[in-house]
Amino acid sequence: MTNLNTQQLAELLVGIARAQQAIIEAVESSKTGFKSTHLSPALMNAARVRDTQRALHLADLPARILIQCMGRNGPNAAQIAKDIDELIARESKAVDNTLDMTKLNL
């Protein structure tokens, strides 16, 4: 199996978000008001946009990309790749720090 780089992963996430956006548009066309009434609040919760005290996590990124797809400009794959790199670096550093048994204060 081939390994994906972050740019390819970002483009894959953007493609998935665009497919989800197509489904959202189909539901919106059959039931006007669906996006603003039902989807937006649920999507904001999933993306944890309103939780400003909490740092962005990798699990929040797909919902945030979908929010970007719903906007005028759409997502930027290069920025998403940069965000993925930063999140992975931060999370792997946090895991390294928590698993290092030599740094325990006993």
Short mmCIF file of the C-alpha atoms (twelve columns), coordinates in Angstrom:
data_MODEL
# 
_entry.id   MODEL 
# 
loop_
_atom_site.group_PDB 
_atom_site.id 
_atom_site.type_symbol 
_atom_site.label_atom_id 
_atom_site.label_alt_id 
_atom_site.label_comp_id 
_atom_site.label_asym_id 
_atom_site.label_seq_id 
_atom_site.Cartn_x 
_atom_site.Cartn_y 
_atom_site.Cartn_z 
_atom_site.pdbx_PDB_model_num 
ATOM 1   C CA . MET A 1   0.000   0.000  0.000  1 
ATOM 2   C CA . THR A 2   1.247   3.456  -0.845 1 
ATOM 3   C CA . ASN A 3   1.621   6.088  1.860  1 
ATOM 4   C CA . LEU A 4   -0.194  9.372  1.370  1 
ATOM 5   C CA . ASN A 5   1.580   12.650 1.951  1 
ATOM 6   C CA . THR A 6   -0.250  15.494 3.663  1 
ATOM 7   C CA . GLN A 7   -1.015  17.304 0.404  1 
ATOM 8   C CA . GLN A 8   -2.698  14.185 -0.997 1 
ATOM 9   C CA . LEU A 9   -4.594  13.685 2.266  1 
ATOM 10  C CA . ALA A 10  -5.748  17.311 2.165  1 
ATOM 11  C CA . GLU A 11  -6.979  16.913 -1.416 1 
ATOM 12  C CA . LEU A 12  -8.800  13.706 -0.454 1 
ATOM 13  C CA . LEU A 13  -10.506 15.460 2.461  1 
ATOM 14  C CA . VAL A 14  -11.526 18.334 0.185  1 
ATOM 15  C CA . GLY A 15  -12.993 15.853 -2.302 1 
ATOM 16  C CA . ILE A 16  -14.975 14.100 0.417  1 
ATOM 17  C CA . ALA A 17  -16.245 17.455 1.689  1 
ATOM 18  C CA . ARG A 18  -17.342 18.416 -1.833 1 
ATOM 19  C CA . ALA A 19  -19.278 15.160 -2.116 1 
ATOM 20  C CA . GLN A 20  -20.928 15.886 1.214  1 
ATOM 21  C CA . GLN A 21  -21.710 19.408 0.003  1 
ATOM 22  C CA . ALA A 22  -23.480 17.943 -3.043 1 
ATOM 23  C CA . ILE A 23  -25.672 15.851 -0.753 1 
ATOM 24  C CA . ILE A 24  -26.404 18.892 1.407  1 
ATOM 25  C CA . GLU A 25  -27.410 20.907 -1.656 1 
ATOM 26  C CA . ALA A 26  -29.744 18.113 -2.770 1 
ATOM 27  C CA . VAL A 27  -31.442 18.012 0.628  1 
ATOM 28  C CA . GLU A 28  -31.626 21.823 0.705  1 
ATOM 29  C CA . SER A 29  -33.313 21.902 -2.710 1 
ATOM 30  C CA . SER A 30  -35.945 19.430 -1.559 1 
ATOM 31  C CA . LYS A 31  -36.423 20.991 1.874  1 
ATOM 32  C CA . THR A 32  -35.717 24.710 1.977  1 
ATOM 33  C CA . GLY A 33  -34.137 25.893 5.213  1 
ATOM 34  C CA . PHE A 34  -32.453 22.582 6.012  1 
ATOM 35  C CA . LYS A 35  -28.936 24.065 5.997  1 
ATOM 36  C CA . SER A 36  -29.634 27.019 8.255  1 
ATOM 37  C CA . THR A 37  -32.099 25.313 10.579 1 
ATOM 38  C CA . HIS A 38  -30.718 21.812 11.032 1 
ATOM 39  C CA . LEU A 39  -27.294 21.379 9.446  1 
ATOM 40  C CA . SER A 40  -25.363 24.494 10.451 1 
ATOM 41  C CA . PRO A 41  -25.823 24.143 14.224 1 
ATOM 42  C CA . ALA A 42  -24.965 20.440 14.130 1 
ATOM 43  C CA . LEU A 43  -21.944 21.046 11.911 1 
ATOM 44  C CA . MET A 44  -20.690 23.867 14.149 1 
ATOM 45  C CA . ASN A 45  -20.868 21.484 17.114 1 
ATOM 46  C CA . ALA A 46  -19.021 18.765 15.213 1 
ATOM 47  C CA . ALA A 47  -16.291 21.201 14.162 1 
ATOM 48  C CA . ARG A 48  -16.136 22.678 17.675 1 
ATOM 49  C CA . VAL A 49  -15.909 26.156 16.184 1 
ATOM 50  C CA . ARG A 50  -17.521 27.864 19.146 1 
ATOM 51  C CA . ASP A 51  -15.219 26.221 21.706 1 
ATOM 52  C CA . THR A 52  -12.471 28.853 21.666 1 
ATOM 53  C CA . GLN A 53  -10.752 27.518 24.788 1 
ATOM 54  C CA . ARG A 54  -9.971  24.196 23.110 1 
ATOM 55  C CA . ALA A 55  -7.145  23.789 20.617 1 
ATOM 56  C CA . LEU A 56  -7.928  22.441 17.156 1 
ATOM 57  C CA . HIS A 57  -7.656  18.658 16.893 1 
ATOM 58  C CA . LEU A 58  -7.273  16.456 13.864 1 
ATOM 59  C CA . ALA A 59  -10.773 15.048 14.451 1 
ATOM 60  C CA . ASP A 60  -12.261 18.553 14.046 1 
ATOM 61  C CA . LEU A 61  -10.679 19.111 10.648 1 
ATOM 62  C CA . PRO A 62  -13.167 17.243 8.366  1 
ATOM 63  C CA . ALA A 63  -16.145 19.196 9.710  1 
ATOM 64  C CA . ARG A 64  -14.218 22.452 9.345  1 
ATOM 65  C CA . ILE A 65  -13.391 21.584 5.735  1 
ATOM 66  C CA . LEU A 66  -17.091 20.963 5.057  1 
ATOM 67  C CA . ILE A 67  -17.883 24.367 6.573  1 
ATOM 68  C CA . GLN A 68  -15.325 25.876 4.209  1 
ATOM 69  C CA . CYS A 69  -17.004 24.092 1.271  1 
ATOM 70  C CA . MET A 70  -20.261 25.719 2.226  1 
ATOM 71  C CA . GLY A 71  -18.640 29.172 2.060  1 
ATOM 72  C CA . ARG A 72  -17.991 31.332 -0.985 1 
ATOM 73  C CA . ASN A 73  -14.304 30.635 -1.503 1 
ATOM 74  C CA . GLY A 74  -14.168 26.957 -0.661 1 
ATOM 75  C CA . PRO A 75  -11.298 25.130 1.015  1 
ATOM 76  C CA . ASN A 76  -7.634  25.655 0.200  1 
ATOM 77  C CA . ALA A 77  -5.862  22.270 -0.043 1 
ATOM 78  C CA . ALA A 78  -2.432  23.805 0.558  1 
ATOM 79  C CA . GLN A 79  -3.594  25.441 3.808  1 
ATOM 80  C CA . ILE A 80  -5.299  22.224 4.881  1 
ATOM 81  C CA . ALA A 81  -2.061  20.287 4.238  1 
ATOM 82  C CA . LYS A 82  -0.193  22.832 6.382  1 
ATOM 83  C CA . ASP A 83  -2.797  22.483 9.143  1 
ATOM 84  C CA . ILE A 84  -2.512  18.682 9.011  1 
ATOM 85  C CA . ASP A 85  1.283   18.889 9.316  1 
ATOM 86  C CA . GLU A 86  1.011   21.200 12.316 1 
ATOM 87  C CA . LEU A 87  -1.662  19.088 14.016 1 
ATOM 88  C CA . ILE A 88  0.245   15.855 13.525 1 
ATOM 89  C CA . ALA A 89  3.467   17.426 14.794 1 
ATOM 90  C CA . ARG A 90  1.697   18.863 17.857 1 
ATOM 91  C CA . GLU A 91  -0.189  15.658 18.651 1 
ATOM 92  C CA . SER A 92  2.848   13.412 18.170 1 
ATOM 93  C CA . LYS A 93  4.868   15.701 20.453 1 
ATOM 94  C CA . ALA A 94  2.128   15.501 23.082 1 
ATOM 95  C CA . VAL A 95  2.094   11.700 22.836 1 
ATOM 96  C CA . ASP A 96  5.882   11.587 23.106 1 
ATOM 97  C CA . ASN A 97  5.771   13.708 26.234 1 
ATOM 98  C CA . THR A 98  3.063   11.664 27.926 1 
ATOM 99  C CA . LEU A 99  4.705   8.308  27.242 1 
ATOM 100 C CA . ASP A 100 8.190   9.311  28.380 1 
ATOM 101 C CA . MET A 101 8.474   7.542  31.734 1 
ATOM 102 C CA . THR A 102 11.822  9.198  32.488 1 
ATOM 103 C CA . LYS A 103 10.116  12.571 32.921 1 
ATOM 104 C CA . LEU A 104 7.818   11.483 35.725 1 
ATOM 105 C CA . ASN A 105 8.078   13.524 38.898 1 
ATOM 106 C CA . LEU A 106 7.828   11.051 41.733 1 
# 
